[in-house]
Amino acid sequence: MAEAAIRKPDLRIDQISARLHSLGDAGVVGAPATPDLLAEVESRVGLALPQPVRAFWQAFDGIEVVDPPFQIHQLANLTYSGSLLTFCRCNHEHSLAFRTVVNEAGEWSIVNAETAFTVTMTMASFAVTRMWSWLLQRRPIWQEEDRAS
C-alpha cells in the first residue's frame, strides 16, 4: 500500500498581507525583496531557497510586530550556521530557523534554533497558521505545547 502524501498548505500571500495590515501600527511589513537580493542571499549561504520561502520574501522582506514581540528578519539579516538558516525571533529570545535539509514535505522544516524543536514542516504552515498562534493567541510556537493547562 502506498504511503499517503503529506498535504502541504498553500502560501496565501494575500491573506497573510491582509492579516498583517490588520495589525495597524503594531506591525511593520518590509517591502518585497528584489530578485537581486534573493540571488545574493542564495549565493552567500550557498543554497537555493525553496520556492515557498522565496515567495514569502518576494512579498515581505521582513516583518516586525511590537506586541507580542515578533520579527521575521530581512533577507540581508538571515544568518546561516551548520544546517540552520535563522530567520525569525519570537518574544525577544527564541530564534527560529530553517533546517536546510529537505523533509518529507519536500521543504525545509522550521525549528527552534536552540532546542531543535520542530515548529512545522512547511513555510506555508508557518505563515498561515503557526506565526498567528503567537501573534493572536500568544501561544509559544517555539516549544511543545503544554496540553495539560
Buried (B, 14 or more C-beta within 10 A) or exposed (E): EEEEEEEBBEBEBEEBEEBBEEBEEBBEBBEBBEEEBBEBBBEEBEBEBBEBBBBBBBBBBBBBBEEBBBBBBBBEEBEBEEEBBBBBBBEEEBBBBBBBEEBEBBBBBBBBBEEEBEBBBBBBBBBBEBBBBBBEEEEBBBEEEEEEE
